[in-house]
Amino acid sequence: MKRLFLLVSLLVLSKFSAQTWATEDQYIQKFAKYAVEEMEKYKIPASITLAQGLLETGGGQSRLALEGKNHFGIKCKEDWTGKTMKHTDDAPNECFRVYDDPRQSYEDHSIFLSTRKYYQNLFNLNMKDYRAWAYGLKKAGYATNPRYASILIDKIEKYKLYEFDDTNSKEVLYAVLKMYPDLKDDRTFMAQLEPEKYTQKVKEPITLTVPYKQTSYTQQQKRVERIKTKAETLNSIIIKSHPNEGLKYIIIPEDTNIKFIASKFNISENKLMRWNELKSDVLRKNDIIFLESKNSDGNTPTYKAESGEDMHDIAQKFGIKLNKLYTKNRMDEGQKPFAGQLIYLIDKKPRN
């Protein structure tokens, strides 16, 4: 048996208590500087960026923000090569970008607006006219909510975010402190203004190497635990309501088969195979399985196919029957879409 070594690092650190952003005010305190930095680089009003961040993340509390550090709901698209996560938005298990730091999300948002042709007219507007920018974003198709512009403007005026349009990256923290005077008692925030006074020197980490011999019994126990964990995960599957008229569906959490799902939900295997247009009874992790017949239309007019997707993937994502999807897009059965292809989900694709 090979000897394995377990590396244990004991770090002796002096830390400040970390500030969270459980409220919209705390979100502004945390991320106003990022919005101002982006304004300087890309000429997008800081008030607009910050209001969008507040709205998209629900004040920093959205799953995308907390787990993926994605503050603007930017999806993967065909040109993304970084980390990703699955999240339900217009459809289950859509692909969203994951960032190492929220700052990257803020810059990616700026790049997204400044490089897409739909938003070019925004940059002809007065950079301090947040109202014009809000309505310009809605007109350019940034969001489907008809009240999107009004919601942004309400947030900007409620929190006086327009004041950040008149500052710069060197003075933005003083602007935040002026808006929230109580921050003078927050050591984490004040350390950004006066680092010499508040930052403590971190000691060097001490590293110990501890030999550890893994026995066959330990390996066996780990295998048992893996099997037990998988069983518990499969048994905890919950039925979800799809955005497409509330269709009942589940997301497979671990590799399994159609027989297990049929038994668990008391539905015949034949029905599950037919409703989901399955050619195999093998189910893989993250597969979308409907527990009732899908609809003839999707819940959104069109969708751009992502790299590697086939028509069955898209049919499952939007709760639409596969044969209807082929017909709407004037495609033969088995034909695959190319990355970025516009897929029609409600109306039939116009003839060329």
Beta strands, then each sheet from edge to edge (+ up, - down):
strand 1: 4-10
strand 2: 84-87
strand 3: 94-97
strand 4: 206-212
strand 5: 240-241
strand 6: 248-251
strand 7: 256-257
strand 8: 282-283
strand 9: 288-290
strand 10: 302-304
strand 11: 342-344
sheet 1: 1+ 4-
sheet 2: 2+ 3-
sheet 3: 5+ 6- 9+
sheet 4: 7+ 8-
sheet 5: 10+ 11-
end
